[in-house]
């Protein structure tokens, strides 16, 4: 990606070196893209039931809200390359979604990006690096520990800057779902569905976020022409490498579709492509799709 010299977002908080936060593990819809990766790899490596780990991470009491002053803390704009790249991608999601919402006579309210190291207090409880990037709907922030980029490249076989951009765009996709009321509907459904039914619904939520990442990529390229040869393949590879079935195979276990929370590799690639094909949110209605 030709990202050097592009606008960097001001909606960024650099919490690295601030000491992080206390509280309980993050809960609710705070579980992010990397959470399923770590939960599956760790639990299967040590013979622990992965559903137990995911249950603790996704719904283990909901966590404690972070103190207001810590949630609002913002440091100086980061100067290291990894953080600057993230702020450039965030800025472009702001440009794309602001214009997209404006065409529908709506105002886009961008999320803030929190860059932290190790652990940090959030509106959804305490976020930890092991969870990977995640979006917290309570404070409307995307949380990113840059060490996840090493996990993508070294452990998951998904190198490249566009793979990192896809991850950020996916989490911003969850913010779009929050703005459109989809996340609230999910929380309402949680109380009336069985665990298995809710996980199936969660897969559709995650695949929609993949599709919204594709919508961003479509309009981003039209606006900046900064996506180079091979970049899209990096994003598709990242989507494939973090599919639930691929992670299960990497752990040496049988593929168990009933345990999926994010979708198979093929599904994640297909929904990213769906958004990328036409750049329209209406193509991303995974909840009404007969098949995924």
Helices and strands as residue ranges (DSSP letters): E 12-14, G 28-30, H 33-45, H 50-59, H 68-71, H 81-103, E 112-116, E 119-122, E 125-128, G 129-131, E 134-136, E 141-145, H 147-150, I 151-155, H 161-179, H 182-190, H 195-224, H 231-241, H 244-250, G 257-259, H 265-278, G 281-284
